[in-house]
Amino acid sequence: MPNQITIIGLGAGDLDQLPLGIYKKLTKSGTVMARTLAHPVIASLQEEGIPFLSFDSVYDAQDRFEDVYEEIVKTLVEQAQKEPVLYAVPGHPLVAEQTVQLLLDLQRQGVISVDVLGGQSFLDPLFTAVGMDPIEGFQLLDGTALERDDLHVDQHVIIGQVYDAFMASEVKLTLMEKYPDDYPVTIVTSAGSTDEQVKTVLLYELDHGMEMSNLTSLYLAPMKEEQKYGEFFKLRQIISTLRSPEGCPWDREQTHESLKKHLIEEVYELLEAIDQKDIDHMIEELGDVLLQVMLHAQIGEDSGYFTIQDVITKLTEKMIRRHPHVFGDAEAKTTEDVHSNWQSIKEQEKGSQQETRSLLEDAGTGMPALIQAVELQKAAAKAGFDWDDRSGAWDKLEEEWQEFQEEVANGDKEASLMEFGDVLFALVNVSRFHDIYPEEALVSANQKFIARFSFVEKKVRESGRSFESYSLAELDEFWKEAKNLGL
């Protein structure tokens, strides 16, 4: 039958493990085309006089595996146009055999007819060799195309196509992006045959003089939680202990509500460290912020509502969903494009509620008043409720300042408070038009005041006099000195 290709799996072991039906098929055929001669079954069959033609030379001639597979398939198809072809591959034809997948694609297109005769895959004897139960979940990955994000470290991982030291080195570097350098890796060669070799090494030793062949696979056991998360796991255990009956009374008493003020304080201390460009202080304050997150998560877990893993999972899903230009097919070449995509996705997430929701509903919720004023104005501006240019904002500021002065002159305390709030709100509007973040500006002013006032205090202490003995004019001279020093 023209255009007929029969694919035979040679199994994972030696001739004794080859099914009788496949053995008869091989011995009754003419020349067998083999992807590679590097298989114990082929060596035994050659001794019995069965001729084989291999594609080993194609591997030497091509630089990329994709090109190797394409050339093999092209040759097989051309030969099938002349006569039926018997094509032999290691293991099972449908397990980790790219040429077989390419041939099946051609069959679906009606180009050729393919018949697959199974052989034992390397998986069954490998499961036995490393003592794993596949029902626990496992990954079978191609070492020639291994990517960091392919690896699920909480599952059994099997990596095929690790056929030489160079490939072992490439695989090692990828594995080190997810696993500790000293993580145990089991090297299995010729699984299930009389030549089976099983050796466990540390990951960093993987390419240190180990013998590899096309029958070599790697196995990594699932990573334990404490290995996956390292110091994070340890921190989680510490927080859990602190909240336990045997832990700290203060930690046990905390609630989401009682911790609110501490979270605000820690965030502001972090902002101060950032402003001061104090890296050591930043590390410490980031830790304090993380502590607050962990405490809230532990309270959630103790109450049975959520865990820190739920928090991480939801954040991970959101980051992937809101970055389709990174993790999907969308495009975003500029920051403006990213912002536009982000806003569009947020609106989609709100769904049908969007029509009844106020445009200001989420603007600055729970934030300090100055920051909330910025968010409220930005939300209103997006809807078109905004000045045409900065002059309108300046005019409004002057108007509010005048109204505040009038109420002060009238002696109306409550009205003065309201009008001063309007002044601050109008001033925030001015800052927005000048692309100045008011919270950052005020923090900077606070830090500048602290630095200059500290200088004044230092001068007073050095004089030996009391602070109260100085006049405002004298103290102002120290202030000017601090200013001249760039404080």
Stockholm file with secondary structure:
# STOCKHOLM 1.0

chainA/1-487         MPNQITIIGLGAGDLDQLPLGIYKKLTKSGTVMARTLAHPVIASLQEEGIPFLSFDSVYDAQDRFEDVYEEIVKTLVEQAQKEPVLYAVPGHPLVAEQTVQLLLDLQRQGVISVDVLGGQSFLDPLFTAVGMDPIEGFQLLDGTALERDDLHVDQHVIIGQVYDAFMASEVKLTLMEKYPDDYPVTIVTSAGSTDEQVKTVLLYELDHGMEMSNLTSLYLAPMKEEQKYGEFFKLRQIISTLRSPEGCPWDREQTHESLKKHLIEEVYELLEAIDQKDIDHMIEELGDVLLQVMLHAQIGEDSGYFTIQDVITKLTEKMIRRHPHVFGDAEAKTTEDVHSNWQSIKEQEKGSQQETRSLLEDAGTGMPALIQAVELQKAAAKAGFDWDDRSGAWDKLEEEWQEFQEEVANGDKEASLMEFGDVLFALVNVSRFHDIYPEEALVSANQKFIARFSFVEKKVRESGRSFESYSLAELDEFWKEAKNLGL
#=GR chainA/1-487 SS CTTEEEEEECBSSCGGGSCHHHHHHHHHSSCEEESCSCSHHHHHHHHTTCCEEECHHHHHHCSSHHHHHHHHHHHHHHHHTTSCEEEEESBCTTSSCHHHHHHHHHHHTTSCEEEEECCCCSHHHHHHHHTCCGGGCEEEEEGGGCCGGGCCTTSEEEEECCCSHHHHHHHHHHHTTTSCTTCEEEEEESTTSTTCEEEEEEGGGTTSSCCCCTTEEEEECCCCHHHHHTHHHHHHHHHHHHTSTTSCHHHHHCCTTTTHHHHHHHHHHHHHHHHTTCHHHHHHHHHHHHHHHHHHHHHHHHTTSCCHHHHHHHHHHHHHHTCHHHHSSCCCCSHHHHHHHHHHHHHHHHGGGGGTSCTTTTTTTTSCHHHHHHHHHHHHHHTTCSCSSHHHHHHHHHHHHHHHHHHHHHTCHHHHHHHHHHHHHHHHHHHHHTTCCHHHHHHHHHHHHHHHHHHHHHHHHHHTSCGGGSCHHHHHHHHHHHHHTTC
#=GC SS_cons         CTTEEEEEECBSSCGGGSCHHHHHHHHHSSCEEESCSCSHHHHHHHHTTCCEEECHHHHHHCSSHHHHHHHHHHHHHHHHTTSCEEEEESBCTTSSCHHHHHHHHHHHTTSCEEEEECCCCSHHHHHHHHTCCGGGCEEEEEGGGCCGGGCCTTSEEEEECCCSHHHHHHHHHHHTTTSCTTCEEEEEESTTSTTCEEEEEEGGGTTSSCCCCTTEEEEECCCCHHHHHTHHHHHHHHHHHHTSTTSCHHHHHCCTTTTHHHHHHHHHHHHHHHHTTCHHHHHHHHHHHHHHHHHHHHHHHHTTSCCHHHHHHHHHHHHHHTCHHHHSSCCCCSHHHHHHHHHHHHHHHHGGGGGTSCTTTTTTTTSCHHHHHHHHHHHHHHTTCSCSSHHHHHHHHHHHHHHHHHHHHHTCHHHHHHHHHHHHHHHHHHHHHTTCCHHHHHHHHHHHHHHHHHHHHHHHHHHTSCGGGSCHHHHHHHHHHHHHTTC
//
